């Protein structure tokens, strides 16, 4: 039985092979064993959320700490673990592992007025991030950090807020603790975040159906880095393309094709993560525009290959997604009347450009052209809501007042509405919302700040039944397609343009950028030094 001695010799050789790392399979098995032994005690991961899509051109004023706490005090502990779809996905996947302890760091809920507010004050950033870091220091040691971010936050005197946040966290946890973040695809991110963090996970769909999925992916990735089975290598490319978000709908080509190409790379190359930021042009920041983030498992050549390919493809199809034209209010309402005449209802009119939410151009046209059965949801008008509450108007009381048109020329003139108050109360996280019935079966909903409604169900409250209306007006660019278009609810979708070159429109060259130049991007100029065949050198 000569095989028995051979088996013994093989067993004696294993420690030697491990010692000299002569066998990759043996080494990986040894590392997995070490990781498994360590996992007996579990992994501790800190979780924080700080997310804002900042319109620096909006006239809402620089929000302070009071604005960030008006909707409620900061979330604490387990509340943080339920704070967004990204976080929900991360938490769900982490708990599925059974060996991850999650530590929620106190995080702000959101700013009053949302994306209609202007620059964040530096004090706001320092306050909330400082609070997180104090709690993180008290919770040390941790094995990993998860940050739920946006990518288009803008802060006075802090050019790259998300990267700065990662840098400050890195100072606390040291060089060896992995940090990952999730982002909205509208983020303006260059490569600096990945200088301090180990991975970024960006939604590939707009509307963002996959926010939870990106959180789950981030959890799996972070745990693999903690366990030592994944060694991140990174590549970043920035094809110089600047687009309005209304053009970034992933339900149509070529943006759909860009995201599919990223998914195809991920399917072909195990361990590759390909993320595309399409940018947010109303943040006047130096990192403005399109970018690609790629991470691979200890394979820099592959990371560069994928990043180059994605940048070249995005550049090649740029003409079909970087610009667009839409009907002005008068034409859009005429098209609405035509759709009603042939029964192609309901019609959705998307005031894509109106970020403050108080513009009256479409409302006036609907009234002037005699269109009835319109549900307008919603018009920003906090002064009128204050008046309703001060006068103690109740459902059934007469309403006669000018509404909207508060934020300057781009908002248009206030419009007089005569009708009846049919509902008042709290809605959508606001303590004051009102609905006024007027004209031929139309209802106007007033909100105290910008409100982007994306589905009929958000408008189903009190006496309001969305199914009874022929026309909806929403202050939305793409998100509304989730509930009205992609569900088949509304057969007619009309994107409405502004009658001027104001912020929020596709005419970005009209904006007075201070930290970048529109002409440095396609389609507003010819970027100098860009070579699509060698994007890594740009």
FILO-332610 format. One record per residue (C-alpha): residue in one letter; x, z, y. Coordinates in steps of 0.05 Angstrom, whole numbers. Layout:
BEGIN
(rec A, (X, Z, Y)),
...
REM end
This chain:
BEGIN
(rec X, (0, 0, 0)),
(rec X, (50, -25, 53)),
(rec X, (-3, -27, 108)),
(rec X, (-4, 48, 116)),
(rec X, (67, 55, 145)),
(rec X, (53, -2, 193)),
(rec X, (-8, 34, 221)),
(rec X, (35, 96, 232)),
(rec X, (89, 56, 268)),
(rec X, (35, 26, 313)),
(rec X, (9, 94, 332)),
(rec X, (80, 118, 348)),
(rec X, (90, 59, 394)),
(rec X, (29, 73, 438)),
(rec X, (61, 128, 480)),
(rec X, (122, 84, 491)),
(rec X, (78, 26, 514)),
(rec X, (41, 71, 562)),
(rec X, (106, 98, 590)),
(rec X, (135, 29, 606)),
(rec X, (68, -3, 624)),
(rec X, (85, -58, 576)),
(rec X, (13, -72, 556)),
(rec X, (-41, -84, 608)),
(rec X, (-97, -67, 560)),
(rec X, (-65, -1, 542)),
(rec X, (-53, 16, 615)),
(rec X, (-125, 1, 635)),
(rec X, (-150, 43, 576)),
(rec X, (-106, 101, 598)),
(rec X, (-130, 95, 671)),
(rec X, (-202, 94, 647)),
(rec X, (-189, 157, 607)),
(rec X, (-161, 192, 668)),
(rec X, (-220, 170, 710)),
(rec X, (-269, 193, 656)),
(rec X, (-235, 261, 654)),
(rec X, (-239, 267, 729)),
(rec X, (-313, 247, 728)),
(rec X, (-328, 310, 689)),
(rec X, (-328, 345, 756)),
(rec X, (-365, 288, 790)),
(rec X, (-352, 253, 856)),
(rec X, (-371, 278, 925)),
(rec X, (-392, 224, 974)),
(rec X, (-409, 234, 1048)),
(rec X, (-467, 191, 1075)),
(rec X, (-480, 176, 1149)),
(rec X, (-523, 127, 1187)),
(rec X, (-514, 102, 1259)),
(rec X, (-547, 35, 1270)),
(rec X, (-565, -4, 1333)),
(rec X, (-572, -77, 1351)),
(rec X, (-554, -74, 1425)),
(rec X, (-580, -125, 1475)),
(rec X, (-531, -112, 1532)),
(rec X, (-568, -163, 1576)),
(rec X, (-635, -126, 1568)),
(rec X, (-660, -88, 1629)),
(rec X, (-680, -26, 1589)),
(rec X, (-623, 17, 1617)),
(rec X, (-565, 50, 1582)),
(rec X, (-596, 98, 1532)),
(rec X, (-570, 169, 1530)),
(rec X, (-575, 225, 1480)),
(rec X, (-646, 240, 1503)),
(rec X, (-667, 168, 1487)),
(rec X, (-635, 175, 1418)),
(rec X, (-675, 238, 1404)),
(rec X, (-741, 219, 1436)),
(rec X, (-769, 194, 1369)),
(rec X, (-748, 258, 1336)),
(rec X, (-688, 303, 1325)),
(rec X, (-629, 276, 1285)),
(rec X, (-637, 273, 1210)),
(rec X, (-602, 327, 1171)),
(rec X, (-580, 336, 1099)),
(rec X, (-628, 304, 1049)),
(rec X, (-667, 272, 1107)),
(rec X, (-607, 227, 1118)),
(rec X, (-611, 204, 1046)),
(rec X, (-681, 175, 1060)),
(rec X, (-665, 143, 1127)),
(rec X, (-664, 68, 1113)),
(rec X, (-669, 15, 1059)),
(rec X, (-593, 9, 1057)),
(rec X, (-586, 84, 1046)),
(rec X, (-644, 85, 996)),
(rec X, (-608, 33, 954)),
(rec X, (-542, 70, 958)),
(rec X, (-575, 136, 939)),
(rec X, (-614, 106, 882)),
(rec X, (-554, 73, 850)),
(rec X, (-510, 135, 861)),
(rec X, (-560, 180, 827)),
(rec X, (-566, 131, 769)),
(rec X, (-492, 144, 754)),
(rec X, (-506, 217, 745)),
(rec X, (-438, 240, 769)),
(rec X, (-443, 230, 845)),
(rec X, (-460, 286, 893)),
(rec X, (-485, 260, 960)),
(rec X, (-473, 297, 1025)),
(rec X, (-518, 275, 1083)),
(rec X, (-483, 281, 1150)),
(rec X, (-529, 292, 1210)),
(rec X, (-548, 223, 1237)),
(rec X, (-592, 198, 1294)),
(rec X, (-660, 167, 1276)),
(rec X, (-660, 110, 1325)),
(rec X, (-664, 97, 1400)),
(rec X, (-730, 93, 1437)),
(rec X, (-742, 20, 1453)),
(rec X, (-699, -4, 1396)),
(rec X, (-662, -69, 1408)),
(rec X, (-692, -77, 1478)),
(rec X, (-646, -24, 1506)),
(rec X, (-580, -39, 1540)),
(rec X, (-509, -13, 1529)),
(rec X, (-503, 54, 1494)),
(rec X, (-468, 107, 1534)),
(rec X, (-400, 129, 1509)),
(rec X, (-426, 200, 1509)),
(rec X, (-478, 180, 1457)),
(rec X, (-427, 152, 1410)),
(rec X, (-379, 211, 1417)),
(rec X, (-435, 261, 1409)),
(rec X, (-465, 235, 1344)),
(rec X, (-400, 213, 1312)),
(rec X, (-368, 278, 1332)),
(rec X, (-424, 317, 1299)),
(rec X, (-415, 277, 1235)),
(rec X, (-341, 289, 1234)),
(rec X, (-349, 364, 1244)),
(rec X, (-395, 366, 1183)),
(rec X, (-348, 321, 1144)),
(rec X, (-289, 367, 1157)),
(rec X, (-329, 426, 1134)),
(rec X, (-349, 389, 1070)),
(rec X, (-279, 366, 1052)),
(rec X, (-253, 347, 1003)),
(rec X, (-296, 285, 990)),
(rec X, (-281, 227, 944)),
(rec X, (-315, 173, 986)),
(rec X, (-354, 156, 1049)),
(rec X, (-414, 111, 1058)),
(rec X, (-434, 87, 1128)),
(rec X, (-500, 53, 1141)),
(rec X, (-487, 11, 1203)),
(rec X, (-513, -51, 1238)),
(rec X, (-454, -89, 1265)),
(rec X, (-482, -107, 1333)),
(rec X, (-478, -39, 1366)),
(rec X, (-449, -42, 1436)),
(rec X, (-420, 20, 1471)),
(rec X, (-390, 27, 1540)),
(rec X, (-314, 30, 1536)),
(rec X, (-313, 22, 1460)),
(rec X, (-303, -52, 1443)),
(rec X, (-314, -45, 1368)),
(rec X, (-360, 15, 1354)),
(rec X, (-368, 6, 1279)),
(rec X, (-293, -3, 1269)),
(rec X, (-280, 57, 1314)),
(rec X, (-328, 98, 1273)),
(rec X, (-290, 79, 1209)),
(rec X, (-224, 96, 1243)),
(rec X, (-247, 165, 1263)),
(rec X, (-273, 178, 1192)),
(rec X, (-207, 154, 1165)),
(rec X, (-170, 205, 1207)),
(rec X, (-210, 261, 1173)),
(rec X, (-210, 237, 1100)),
(rec X, (-139, 210, 1098)),
(rec X, (-111, 144, 1072)),
(rec X, (-134, 148, 999)),
(rec X, (-209, 163, 1005)),
(rec X, (-249, 97, 1003)),
(rec X, (-298, 81, 1059)),
(rec X, (-351, 27, 1054)),
(rec X, (-406, 4, 1101)),
(rec X, (-470, -36, 1099)),
(rec X, (-489, -84, 1155)),
(rec X, (-543, -129, 1182)),
(rec X, (-524, -203, 1181)),
(rec X, (-532, -205, 1257)),
(rec X, (-469, -163, 1264)),
(rec X, (-411, -181, 1310)),
(rec X, (-352, -160, 1267)),
(rec X, (-281, -186, 1266)),
(rec X, (-230, -158, 1217)),
(rec X, (-218, -90, 1248)),
(rec X, (-271, -53, 1209)),
(rec X, (-236, -73, 1144)),
(rec X, (-170, -47, 1172)),
(rec X, (-199, 23, 1167)),
(rec X, (-251, 14, 1112)),
(rec X, (-248, -13, 1042)),
(rec X, (-310, -57, 1039)),
(rec X, (-369, -85, 1078)),
(rec X, (-436, -106, 1049)),
(rec X, (-480, -151, 1091)),
(rec X, (-552, -174, 1080)),
(rec X, (-556, -246, 1057)),
(rec X, (-629, -256, 1074)),
(rec X, (-665, -258, 1141)),
(rec X, (-717, -227, 1139)),
(rec X, (-674, -174, 1106)),
(rec X, (-707, -168, 1037)),
(rec X, (-641, -148, 1007)),
(rec X, (-622, -87, 1049)),
(rec X, (-635, -41, 990)),
(rec X, (-595, -86, 945)),
(rec X, (-535, -84, 991)),
(rec X, (-538, -8, 989)),
(rec X, (-538, -10, 913)),
(rec X, (-478, -58, 913)),
(rec X, (-441, -13, 961)),
(rec X, (-452, 46, 914)),
(rec X, (-425, 10, 853)),
(rec X, (-366, -16, 892)),
(rec X, (-349, 51, 923)),
(rec X, (-350, 86, 855)),
(rec X, (-305, 33, 824)),
(rec X, (-254, 42, 880)),
(rec X, (-258, 118, 873)),
(rec X, (-246, 112, 798)),
(rec X, (-186, 66, 808)),
(rec X, (-215, 7, 771)),
(rec X, (-220, -35, 835)),
(rec X, (-164, -46, 885)),
(rec X, (-192, -81, 947)),
(rec X, (-157, -142, 976)),
(rec X, (-189, -170, 1038)),
(rec X, (-195, -234, 1078)),
(rec X, (-232, -247, 1143)),
(rec X, (-247, -314, 1177)),
(rec X, (-283, -327, 1243)),
(rec X, (-310, -398, 1250)),
(rec X, (-325, -402, 1325)),
(rec X, (-400, -413, 1324)),
(rec X, (-449, -377, 1368)),
(rec X, (-524, -379, 1353)),
(rec X, (-589, -347, 1374)),
(rec X, (-620, -305, 1319)),
(rec X, (-683, -348, 1317)),
(rec X, (-638, -402, 1287)),
(rec X, (-612, -356, 1232)),
(rec X, (-672, -357, 1186)),
(rec X, (-646, -359, 1115)),
(rec X, (-710, -391, 1090)),
(rec X, (-686, -460, 1111)),
(rec X, (-623, -501, 1104)),
(rec X, (-567, -500, 1121)),
(rec X, (-567, -424, 1132)),
(rec X, (-599, -418, 1063)),
(rec X, (-542, -459, 1035)),
(rec X, (-489, -416, 1068)),
(rec X, (-516, -354, 1035)),
(rec X, (-525, -389, 969)),
(rec X, (-452, -411, 972)),
(rec X, (-432, -338, 981)),
(rec X, (-474, -317, 921)),
(rec X, (-445, -374, 880)),
(rec X, (-374, -349, 893)),
(rec X, (-395, -279, 873)),
(rec X, (-425, -305, 808)),
(rec X, (-364, -348, 791)),
(rec X, (-311, -296, 807)),
(rec X, (-322, -226, 778)),
(rec X, (-303, -174, 829)),
(rec X, (-311, -220, 889)),
(rec X, (-356, -197, 946)),
(rec X, (-372, -249, 999)),
(rec X, (-407, -228, 1063)),
(rec X, (-427, -270, 1123)),
(rec X, (-442, -245, 1193)),
(rec X, (-481, -295, 1234)),
(rec X, (-473, -255, 1298)),
(rec X, (-517, -227, 1353)),
(rec X, (-506, -265, 1418)),
(rec X, (-540, -214, 1465)),
(rec X, (-485, -163, 1456)),
(rec X, (-430, -178, 1507)),
(rec X, (-373, -156, 1462)),
(rec X, (-305, -187, 1446)),
(rec X, (-322, -193, 1372)),
(rec X, (-381, -240, 1385)),
(rec X, (-400, -294, 1336)),
(rec X, (-397, -315, 1263)),
(rec X, (-349, -284, 1213)),
(rec X, (-336, -281, 1138)),
(rec X, (-313, -218, 1101)),
(rec X, (-286, -225, 1030)),
(rec X, (-260, -172, 983)),
(rec X, (-230, -184, 914)),
(rec X, (-200, -139, 861)),
(rec X, (-125, -141, 874)),
(rec X, (-124, -217, 884)),
(rec X, (-105, -236, 955)),
(rec X, (-99, -310, 937)),
(rec X, (-170, -312, 913)),
(rec X, (-195, -274, 974)),
(rec X, (-162, -324, 1020)),
(rec X, (-188, -383, 979)),
(rec X, (-259, -359, 983)),
(rec X, (-255, -341, 1057)),
(rec X, (-226, -409, 1074)),
(rec X, (-279, -446, 1034)),
(rec X, (-336, -407, 1066)),
(rec X, (-309, -418, 1136)),
(rec X, (-298, -492, 1124)),
(rec X, (-369, -500, 1097)),
(rec X, (-401, -461, 1154)),
(rec X, (-364, -505, 1203)),
(rec X, (-382, -569, 1167)),
(rec X, (-457, -555, 1171)),
(rec X, (-456, -525, 1241)),
(rec X, (-495, -581, 1276)),
(rec X, (-557, -567, 1235)),
(rec X, (-564, -492, 1251)),
(rec X, (-528, -477, 1316)),
(rec X, (-581, -505, 1363)),
(rec X, (-656, -517, 1367)),
(rec X, (-715, -532, 1412)),
(rec X, (-784, -501, 1414)),
(rec X, (-848, -514, 1454)),
(rec X, (-859, -478, 1520)),
(rec X, (-922, -434, 1527)),
(rec X, (-968, -488, 1553)),
(rec X, (-951, -537, 1497)),
(rec X, (-951, -482, 1445)),
(rec X, (-1021, -460, 1464)),
(rec X, (-1045, -533, 1463)),
(rec X, (-1017, -539, 1393)),
(rec X, (-1054, -475, 1376)),
(rec X, (-1120, -505, 1399)),
(rec X, (-1108, -566, 1356)),
(rec X, (-1094, -523, 1295)),
(rec X, (-1158, -484, 1307)),
(rec X, (-1198, -548, 1313)),
(rec X, (-1177, -571, 1244)),
(rec X, (-1183, -503, 1211)),
(rec X, (-1108, -490, 1203)),
(rec X, (-1116, -417, 1219)),
(rec X, (-1093, -365, 1229)),
(rec X, (-1040, -388, 1277)),
(rec X, (-979, -345, 1292)),
(rec X, (-945, -352, 1360)),
(rec X, (-876, -321, 1360)),
(rec X, (-850, -302, 1429)),
(rec X, (-780, -304, 1399)),
(rec X, (-741, -295, 1464)),
(rec X, (-779, -235, 1493)),
(rec X, (-736, -176, 1475)),
(rec X, (-766, -126, 1524)),
(rec X, (-835, -146, 1498)),
(rec X, (-871, -148, 1566)),
(rec X, (-870, -223, 1580)),
(rec X, (-939, -251, 1596)),
(rec X, (-928, -326, 1595)),
(rec X, (-962, -337, 1528)),
(rec X, (-1017, -288, 1543)),
(rec X, (-1034, -323, 1608)),
(rec X, (-1035, -391, 1575)),
(rec X, (-1083, -367, 1521)),
(rec X, (-1130, -341, 1575)),
(rec X, (-1123, -403, 1619)),
(rec X, (-1137, -450, 1560)),
(rec X, (-1196, -407, 1536)),
(rec X, (-1170, -390, 1467)),
(rec X, (-1209, -333, 1435)),
(rec X, (-1203, -288, 1374)),
(rec X, (-1130, -272, 1391)),
(rec X, (-1096, -209, 1366)),
(rec X, (-1037, -197, 1412)),
(rec X, (-992, -145, 1379)),
(rec X, (-959, -119, 1420)),
(rec X, (-946, -121, 1495)),
(rec X, (-898, -70, 1523)),
(rec X, (-932, -30, 1579)),
(rec X, (-916, 44, 1583)),
(rec X, (-944, 52, 1654)),
(rec X, (-1012, 28, 1632)),
(rec X, (-1011, 74, 1572)),
(rec X, (-993, 132, 1618)),
(rec X, (-1053, 112, 1661)),
(rec X, (-1100, 110, 1601)),
(rec X, (-1080, 181, 1581)),
(rec X, (-1080, 207, 1653)),
(rec X, (-1150, 180, 1664)),
(rec X, (-1170, 204, 1595)),
(rec X, (-1201, 137, 1577)),
(rec X, (-1236, 140, 1510)),
(rec X, (-1257, 85, 1462)),
(rec X, (-1318, 51, 1492)),
(rec X, (-1295, 60, 1564)),
(rec X, (-1286, 0, 1609)),
(rec X, (-1215, -26, 1620)),
(rec X, (-1196, -66, 1682)),
(rec X, (-1122, -69, 1699)),
(rec X, (-1062, -115, 1705)),
(rec X, (-1014, -110, 1646)),
(rec X, (-943, -132, 1629)),
(rec X, (-893, -168, 1672)),
(rec X, (-848, -109, 1689)),
(rec X, (-777, -132, 1674)),
(rec X, (-766, -185, 1727)),
(rec X, (-775, -260, 1733)),
(rec X, (-768, -274, 1659)),
(rec X, (-828, -231, 1643)),
(rec X, (-876, -270, 1686)),
(rec X, (-930, -240, 1730)),
(rec X, (-976, -184, 1708)),
(rec X, (-1041, -208, 1678)),
(rec X, (-1108, -177, 1693)),
(rec X, (-1148, -157, 1631)),
(rec X, (-1221, -138, 1636)),
(rec X, (-1251, -109, 1573)),
(rec X, (-1263, -46, 1533)),
(rec X, (-1215, 5, 1505)),
(rec X, (-1230, 6, 1430)),
(rec X, (-1174, 51, 1403)),
(rec X, (-1120, 99, 1427)),
(rec X, (-1073, 142, 1388)),
(rec X, (-1005, 146, 1355)),
(rec X, (-977, 86, 1317)),
(rec X, (-911, 56, 1294)),
(rec X, (-874, 121, 1311)),
(rec X, (-900, 122, 1383)),
(rec X, (-946, 177, 1407)),
(rec X, (-985, 129, 1452)),
(rec X, (-1012, 61, 1432)),
(rec X, (-1078, 29, 1456)),
(rec X, (-1121, -30, 1438)),
(rec X, (-1166, -67, 1488)),
(rec X, (-1220, -116, 1468)),
(rec X, (-1230, -172, 1518)),
(rec X, (-1254, -244, 1526)),
(rec X, (-1282, -280, 1465)),
(rec X, (-1266, -231, 1410)),
(rec X, (-1193, -220, 1429)),
(rec X, (-1154, -155, 1424)),
(rec X, (-1092, -136, 1463)),
(rec X, (-1049, -79, 1435)),
(rec X, (-1005, -41, 1483)),
(rec X, (-942, -4, 1462)),
(rec X, (-895, 39, 1503)),
(rec X, (-833, 0, 1482)),
(rec X, (-814, -63, 1446)),
(rec X, (-852, -69, 1381)),
(rec X, (-837, -123, 1330)),
(rec X, (-895, -128, 1282)),
(rec X, (-879, -169, 1220)),
(rec X, (-942, -167, 1177)),
(rec X, (-1018, -165, 1184)),
(rec X, (-1020, -97, 1152)),
(rec X, (-982, -66, 1210)),
(rec X, (-1041, -86, 1254)),
(rec X, (-1095, -60, 1207)),
(rec X, (-1115, 6, 1239)),
(rec X, (-1175, 37, 1273)),
(rec X, (-1229, -17, 1284)),
(rec X, (-1179, -73, 1279)),
(rec X, (-1184, -121, 1219)),
(rec X, (-1129, -174, 1224)),
(rec X, (-1168, -220, 1178)),
(rec X, (-1220, -231, 1233)),
(rec X, (-1173, -266, 1281)),
(rec X, (-1154, -339, 1290)),
(rec X, (-1089, -327, 1328)),
(rec X, (-1034, -275, 1327)),
(rec X, (-981, -265, 1381)),
(rec X, (-919, -228, 1359)),
(rec X, (-855, -211, 1394)),
(rec X, (-810, -234, 1338)),
(rec X, (-759, -286, 1320)),
(rec X, (-757, -289, 1244)),
(rec X, (-778, -222, 1215)),
(rec X, (-852, -240, 1222)),
(rec X, (-843, -296, 1171)),
(rec X, (-840, -242, 1118)),
(rec X, (-913, -223, 1126)),
(rec X, (-944, -285, 1156)),
(rec X, (-905, -346, 1132)),
(rec X, (-871, -333, 1066)),
(rec X, (-933, -299, 1039)),
(rec X, (-976, -360, 1057)),
(rec X, (-1021, -317, 1102)),
(rec X, (-1015, -362, 1163)),
(rec X, (-1015, -438, 1153)),
(rec X, (-992, -451, 1224)),
(rec X, (-928, -421, 1253)),
(rec X, (-907, -438, 1324)),
(rec X, (-843, -411, 1356)),
(rec X, (-855, -405, 1431)),
(rec X, (-799, -416, 1481)),
(rec X, (-790, -387, 1550)),
(rec X, (-802, -429, 1612)),
(rec X, (-732, -411, 1638)),
(rec X, (-660, -402, 1617)),
(rec X, (-665, -327, 1609)),
(rec X, (-632, -278, 1560)),
(rec X, (-663, -281, 1492)),
(rec X, (-668, -357, 1491)),
(rec X, (-626, -406, 1452)),
(rec X, (-593, -426, 1518)),
(rec X, (-535, -378, 1512)),
(rec X, (-491, -416, 1560)),
(rec X, (-535, -389, 1616)),
(rec X, (-514, -317, 1602)),
(rec X, (-462, -282, 1645)),
(rec X, (-414, -259, 1591)),
(rec X, (-357, -214, 1614)),
(rec X, (-321, -199, 1549)),
(rec X, (-322, -269, 1520)),
(rec X, (-341, -341, 1539)),
(rec X, (-397, -382, 1511)),
(rec X, (-355, -445, 1519)),
(rec X, (-306, -417, 1468)),
(rec X, (-359, -428, 1415)),
(rec X, (-395, -487, 1385)),
(rec X, (-444, -515, 1408)),
(rec X, (-427, -494, 1479)),
(rec X, (-356, -519, 1480)),
(rec X, (-299, -544, 1437)),
(rec X, (-261, -483, 1412)),
(rec X, (-186, -491, 1422)),
(rec X, (-140, -483, 1363)),
(rec X, (-195, -483, 1310)),
(rec X, (-176, -522, 1248)),
(rec X, (-231, -524, 1195)),
(rec X, (-180, -546, 1143)),
(rec X, (-136, -485, 1156)),
(rec X, (-183, -431, 1183)),
(rec X, (-137, -374, 1163)),
(rec X, (-90, -395, 1219)),
(rec X, (-142, -391, 1274)),
REM end
